[in-house]
Amino acid sequence: MTPLVLHVHPAETFPAPLSARVVFFRAGELWQLCYQIVTATALVLPPPAAAPEFRDNLWQHTCCEAFFARADGSYREYNLSPSGHWAAYDFRATRTGQTPRTDLPAPAIVCQPRTDGFRLTTRLPVDAQATRFALSLVLETQEGQCFHLALAHPAEKPDFHHPEAFRALPDDEART
């Protein structure tokens, strides 16, 4: 599997060299995701939660994100915090009809902090009707700045929900 590269939004300048990659593949009825961040810049990672739970606004700090879209334009967004907290939302269309999905099982999130970044792994359920995906990341530095990384940045300002930020899911052969 070739890791997918996340890029800093063109309007932002990250203060040091940065490598942000995601290994993403299907294993049965689960998507396996491994975000690997390497940088000399000190990042803010929230401390591990004693009892990870659904939390809103995780994207305001260091947070990994995954989106899965259906052909009708609806999609699900996952926010995955290095703390272990998570959030999931369904949308009817781009930024329309946001519904928190507190009823979903909590994804197991494992974060391994390193002196030069971190590695976050998780598994998410496959939606058989999803046809497209997007991966993104918010990195917060010790200076309090947040940087926005994604597979693609089609808008002038960071917008992880933009339809052109999504790409086709790999075919079934590549996913298994």
Buried (B, 14 or more C-beta within 10 A) or exposed (E): EEBBEBBBBEEBEBEEEBEBBBBBBBEEEBBBBBBBBBBEBBBBBBEBBEEBEBBEEBBEBBBBBBBBBBEEEBBBBBBBBBBBBBBBBBBEEBEEEEEEEEEBEBBEBEBEBEEEBBBBBBBBBBBEEBEBBBBBBBBBBEEEBBBBBBBBBEBEEBBBBBBEBBBEBBEEEEBE
